[in-house]
Amino acid sequence: MTTSLPTPETVHLPSSRRWAALAVLVGAVLLLAVDGTVLYLAVPSLTRELAPTATEILWIGDVYSLALAGLLVTAGNLADRFGRKKVLLIGTAAFGVASALAAFSPTAGVLVVARLLLGIAGATIMPSTLSIIRTLFTDPRERTRAVAIWSAGSGGGIALGPLVGGLLLEHYWWGSVFLINVPIVVVFLIAGAFLLPESRDPHPGRFDLLSAGLSMAAIVPLVYAVKHAVSSGIDPQVAVAAAAGVVSGVLFVRRQRRAESPLIDVTLFRNGAFSGAVLASFVAVFALMGLLFFFSQYLQLVRGFSPLQAGFAEMPATLASIVVVAAVGVVVGRLGRGRAVAAALAVAALGLALVAIAEQATQYWWLGLTLVPVGLGVGLALTLTVDSVLSAVPRDKAGSASAISETAYELGAALGIALLGSLVTLVYRANLPAAAPGEVRDSLAGAVNVLDSASELAHTAREAFTGAMQVTSLAAAAVTAVAAVIAWATIPSGKD
């Protein structure tokens, strides 16, 4: 005889313990978000130590988010079956082990593998957090506040990553940005074991291994096709990879429509409000992550900032995204949810366009000011879209909805780095003289390592990279502006 654990609606804990448990969950999401961006400032340092190619640099950056995006739905399904707390704690322990491996990676290839393992471990953490929040907070108003704090932790972690990285790199080697995770993981495991309740789906249905494989087969080849097309041009590998991704995606959707227990309820996308909220979340992360990955390199390699100075230089976006938590209620009350999301994306788009202009400014302060609307817009959009996704569907579909939202979030991060990062590389190379050496054409970090900083070619390389950053910022602004229009048209604006 088996004993069923409580369903999310039957777990009742004292208020103080609920909010303490929320702090643990936000800490987990914060750890994942920081780890997604903390590496950016370390790229110049690890480039000197490990000598990765431009392609390896991109893989080091986006394989983490790619693994998260591909495995979130599968990991969430496993957590529903075996217990959300159990899977969360196991995944956190694995995250600590993978962090130690990344910190002491002897080669770029090993670091790519370590980042992949971090993504796999992280995928077991994120899906459980929203489910446990729904378990802890049965009152709708409390749950809305809890989701807002959860979203702020996620968005704030993206922005805090460069600052944490800067502080560590000012005093330690590049591996410290990973090693810092280990003591944090230990604290989380102890607190989580005592504070978090256990819950699972009492009737999860049959686990569909084929669907899990198809979900990965749809994402990985498509991103590979984009990366390879930019680095090596369009060739048969690109065509085969893109075709494999599209075919796998079609087969995955068809299987989900027919399955009795689908990994994703694809019928949710018929709801315009749901689709609009998912798209808004995807684009906000796409634009921010794609910009931040190379923005930190721009600050160090073009403007000559130290890692710590670069981290502080990105603080305006961090502070703006945190301020949003206090302002979100007022904004939604005045505009309504749909118009608030659209306005947030419009502000972010304006900020990205201003960043493109300010990157040529002599004084940093102009650039710092342009980061404020980026942080405000992205922070507000991320805070509202999670709640919008959950509000757009019936309560019994909230689990599937949150899995889709989290997948869009991580896929946006992976594709933002892959597409916008590839655009930076493409424009950078186009702006260089044809006779530039291979190391210079490979990346600006490579150019800095082999050139005299005062040479004419070094100056040309920095100008080429700045021009590439401007083009990429404008591209991100255009995509974000289109998403603002879609959010305005699709997400209801009934005032809360």
Summary of the structure (lengths in Angstrom):
residues: 496
radius of gyration: 21.8
end to end distance: 45.6
largest distance: 77.5
contacts: 1903
relative contact order: 0.13
helix: 81%
strand: 0%
